[in-house]
Amino acid sequence: MTLCGMNTPLQCCLSVVQLRMRADHAENVARAIHFVEQAAGQGAKLISLPELFRTPYFCQTEDPRCFDLAEPVPGPTTVALAAVARQLGVVLVVPLFERRAPGIYHNSAAVLDADGTLLGVYRKLHIPDDPGYFEKFYFTPGDLGFRVFDTRHGRIAVLICWDQWFPEAARLAALRGAQIIFYPTAIGWHPAEKSGNGVAQRAAWQIVQRGHAIANGVYVAVANRVGVEASPAGGAGLEFWGSSFICDPQGVVLAEASTAHLETIRRNWPFLRDRRVDAFSGLTERWLD
């Protein structure tokens, strides 16, 4: 499934690809390419895949064998997608399990320009550790900061999943000039929680990201996975809720073209102008007593 939002500041189409992951890794990559081609056919110029799209979500358990799923950057997945980006003339956000060195692995996203050039990598900074989301076992926290990439079709930032809940990340991306923030994601419910908390959890997830768009005057594009993935250890597994979306700088969720323009929004809602940076020193502290 692809979702496009038209009329960004550069008058091009943003697209996010929502996927149901399967056990066959090659099939996941092939299906991702299929949907990228579909999005490009609809006019998309900037396209994001979901977090760790090549494999089922292996972080449901702590299994050292899963480190064999990692690959370097550049590596097989980025090389394959670079050819697609070059052929279609699109910018791609390609999330993957990065093998940086023996014993050092990251939850990363490569950014490929429209000519297939690898512009760089964002490494997820905020790493969760919850039942079914044992990411600290696998991923070293990112050490590249909150990066912004100048692509042929716009200046973008990439943040990944758990980064979504931290307003500082979105703010720093905006201060570095990002016009669009992509959030590749793998988020869902523990099935036992869905009936009691599911609606509120999903609503909070969307609201906080729409808030980032509003507070920073940026477009936000979220690519989530979808479907139930069983736990390798048995049990109910996780139900990824999909609900990928694109919103404009006023937080309006775009199902189709929007006429909002970043420059106009920032002139009328000048949050960046009115920041009291002289009063923000406490943001670098863990806790204020």
C-alpha positions, -999 to 999 in steps of 0.1 A, spaced: 0 0 0 13 35 -9 0 68 4 9 100 -14 5 136 -3 8 162 -30 19 198 -31 49 199 -7 70 230 -6 88 217 -37 55 208 -55 64 171 -55 47 141 -41 57 124 -8 50 87 -5 52 61 23 50 24 17 32 3 42 41 -34 41 31 -67 57 64 -85 63 69 -121 53 95 -148 63 112 -146 28 136 -117 30 141 -116 -8 103 -114 -12 101 -85 12 126 -66 -9 109 -75 -41 75 -63 -28 91 -31 -15 105 -24 -50 71 -31 -65 54 -6 -43 82 20 -49 75 16 -86 38 20 -80 44 52 -60 67 66 -86 40 59 -112 16 80 -91 41 109 -92 60 103 -60 95 118 -58 104 111 -22 95 76 -9 101 59 25 99 22 34 91 10 69 116 3 96 136 -29 92 114 -37 62 136 -66 49 127 -90 76 100 -99 102 105 -79 134 131 -101 150 134 -79 181 105 -97 198 131 -121 213 168 -119 222 185 -143 198 222 -139 189 215 -157 156 196 -127 144 228 -106 141 234 -126 109 205 -106 94 225 -74 95 244 -60 65 268 -32 58 261 1 41 265 1 13 254 -35 10 230 -58 -9 198 -39 0 211 -4 -6 227 -14 -39 195 -30 -51 174 1 -41 200 25 -55 194 10 -89 157 15 -85 161 51 -73 183 58 -103 159 42 -128 129 60 -115 145 93 -105 132 92 -69 147 97 -35 144 67 -13 146 62 25 157 27 30 157 14 67 178 -16 75 197 -35 101 232 -21 97 264 -41 105 290 -15 112 317 -37 127 319 -69 146 297 -65 177 285 -30 166 251 -29 149 226 -1 143 189 4 134 196 26 105 181 43 74 201 50 43 191 79 21 195 74 -16 193 104 -40 174 104 -72 205 93 -92 211 64 -68 239 81 -48 241 71 -12 238 105 6 243 90 40 228 71 69 208 81 99 213 58 129 184 55 154 193 74 186 165 64 209 165 26 214 135 11 232 135 -19 255 100 -33 262 84 -67 262 84 -77 225 106 -48 216 141 -59 228 160 -35 207 187 -27 232 199 -62 228 206 -56 190 212 -20 184 240 4 195 225 39 198 232 61 169 262 84 170 257 106 139 232 130 155 200 143 139 210 145 103 195 164 74 200 154 38 199 177 7 183 156 -20 173 164 -55 137 168 -44 140 185 -11 158 188 22 148 160 44 154 145 78 149 108 89 141 97 124 131 61 133 101 48 153 109 54 190 124 88 180 88 98 172 81 104 209 109 129 215 101 165 204 138 175 207 146 152 177 121 169 155 131 203 166 168 198 159 159 184 125 138 215 117 166 238 130 190 221 105 166 231 77 145 200 72 113 206 52 101 171 56 107 145 84 103 109 75 96 84 103 101 48 92 83 28 119 75 -7 133 49 0 160 18 -20 170 0 -36 199 6 -64 222 -27 -83 214 -36 -84 251 -35 -46 253 -55 -38 221 -90 -40 235 -83 -18 265 -57 6 252 -55 2 215 -75 32 204 -57 55 228 -22 42 219 -27 47 182 -43 81 186 -14 93 209 11 80 183 -5 100 155 -12 131 176 24 135 188 38 134 153 12 158 140 23 180 169 59 178 156 47 190 122 28 219 137 54 230 162 82 229 137 64 239 105 74 208 86 57 180 67 58 146 85 56 113 66 53 80 86 58 46 71 47 18 94 45 -20 89 11 -38 92 -2 -72 102 3 -98 129 39 -112 133 42 -142 156 69 -143 182 97 -168 175 94 -178 212 57 -186 208 28 -166 221 6 -140 205 34 -119 190 27 -83 179 0 -67 157 15 -39 138 -13 -13 132 -3 2 99 -20 36 99 9 52 79 2 88 72 15 121 58 6 154 74 12 190 65 27 218 86 -6 224 103 -10 188 113 -37 181 87 -35 145 76 -33 144 38 -54 118 20 -49 138 -12 -34 170 -23 -30 198 2 -26 235 -6 -6 243 26 28 258 21 56 256 46 67 293 42 31 305 47 26 284 78 59 295 94 50 332 88 16 328 105 27 303 132 63 315 140 72 290 166 109 289 156 110 327 157 96 328 193 117 302 209 133 314 241 167 298 235 181 317 265 158 297 288 164 262 274 196 252 292 178 225 312 170 205 281 205 190 283 199 176 318 185 142 325 162 155 352 156 189 368 155 188 406 
